[in-house]
Each structure stands twice: as C-alpha cells, then as structure tokens.
C-alpha cells in the first residue's frame, strides 16, 4: 500500500523517490538543505567565476538557454542576461502539439529581446515516436522529453557555443539518486538515465523507424562535445530555485497563465502550458502507473517552500482534478495518432496499475461514467 512522506504529500510509489528513516522523502530533505544549509552567496560567486570565462562582448552569443516558453525559461533567460550580463541564444524544441497560450508565451521571449532558434523535428517521424511512447512506454510525450535535451546540445555544437544553462536539477529539487542530487551539470548519462524510460534512441529501429528521420533526437557524439567543449550547468545549483517566484516575475512582465484556470489534473495554471498533452494526458498516465499526478507535484513544491501547510495541501489535492481523465485534448490526440477512442482507452487500461485501482470480479477496472478509475488507496490516509 502507498506510504506518504511525513512532511509533504508525495507517495513512495514515485519512481526513485527515497525515504529516510523518519519517513521523509529526499526532496523534502533537499528543501531543508536549500533553505537552510547552502551558502547561496558563495554559489553565486562560483557562477560568476565560471561565466567570466565565457562572457562575450555582445558581438556573439556566449550561452545557450533551452526554452519551452514557460515561466522557468523566462527566469533563466532574464537572469542570465540581466543579472549576469551574458548574451544568450534561446533554443526551443517544438513540442508534440503547441497550445495557443504556449506559442504566445514562447514568442513573448522575443518581445523581451531574446533571439530564438526553433528546432522542429519532422512531424511524420515525431508522430511515430509519440506512438511508441504512448503504446509501448506509457508516456505520450516521450519524444518531447528527449528533444528538449538533445536539441539545445546539437545547437551548441553547430553554433559552437559551449555553455548551456539548464534550469533546476530535478533530482535535487524533486528527489532521485543521491549520486545525482549534488550535480551541477547535465550530460548524456543524465539524459539516458532520467529521460528515456530505459528505451534508447537506437531501439526505435525495432519499431520500424529509420534513425536518419530523427536526427534532432540524436545526442551529439563525444568527439563533437569535446571539440566545442560543451558544458551544461544547472542554474538551480547556483541560484536558489523557486518555480512560483519565477512565475510571479514572468506574469509581472506580461507572460500568460493558462486561460481558464488550472491545467487538467494540475493544481496551478502556470506549468506545462506549451503542449496539448504534456499537461493533461502525460500526467494522467503517470497517475495510472504510480497513483499520483501533477497536482501532488505542485502542492509538494508549495509545502517545501513553506508556503502551504500539509493539511491545506491535502484539502487542495482533494479539490483538484488530479486523477480524472483529461478529455479536453483527447479528440486532438486521437486524430494525431489516427486511433479510435477504444484503442486509446484500452491502452490506458494496459498501463493502469491494478494494485492501485479497483477491478471487478472479472478483472475489469471499475470506472465511473467519465471513465475515471476507483482508487484502492484513500485519496488521503493518515
Ligand atoms: Zn516529502
């Protein structure tokens, strides 16, 4: 049965989450370190030292910022340019299917004075990768997770701009293997370990794909990386990361929240706005596999930042749409993959963890009229 962190509301069914002897998750331990034990002035000075070796006179770009157009992209770009005096080139990997607000927010970076390179893999091959992700790996946004990490590195090599500035170190912020929590850099090994779900790019040939059709997903070779001296740093290692503050700053500058309130399955309206199915469906697939979704993630961040009590978060979670089928973009998704609603639902059922959700005597998942599952675990049990 699911056990929850005693500080936040993260379940131990989250992959790679580690709980200590007192039942506290590693992300909460990191949060304590972040707010109490890290000398952020020293970290910032460390960053200044590094940047001094890369900063140009403005006639060339001196760092690459991978951007989705979200609140964190805003923060990374503005921080690098205005706080550290760098000359960034923003690189965007076009997601599966843009939302209107996502596209607007991405172009907003240009209004703020940033140049953007868009990397858009051909749509035929991309669609096949979505198909593999959805049917084989239980992740409808599998190519997106890869592309956002390969495209900027490829641009770094091609434009010969060695420094990449990523956002937060997600293992430190949200939990993961200790060996990666103290990391201040991102490399191929990190990508393969955390983003690929154990499926390598070269594996797609077994699904009938031609590797030459998915060049944007190939990580550059070690030789190319060495030749340019590509180094990727996590900004969150040097500057105290706070996604809510990033959002507030972005909104104050004119960036847009999700129109019409929280994204399906989420608690807030400021995250995962760019792609039609990274917000709803991707997180729903996480929910059916692991019993928690995006609202839990977001509420945990609020608890760890000291902005919300655990009791309040539990109430908010109950009031959120986490765990309900995100129907809004399902018609687009069916059309995109050219599949029927039955194929769609059957596949979700295949990935549903039957230890977490109730079945009837014949082994069929018990659902309500809208197709929502019945949890075996109480939404809150403590
Ligand atoms: Zn926790």
Boltz pocket constraint, residues with backbone or C-beta under 6 A from the ligand:
constraints:
  - pocket:
      binder: B
      contacts: [[A, 5], [A, 6], [A, 7], [A, 8], [A, 9], [A, 10], [A, 24], [A, 25], [A, 26], [A, 27], [A, 28]]
      max_distance: 6.0
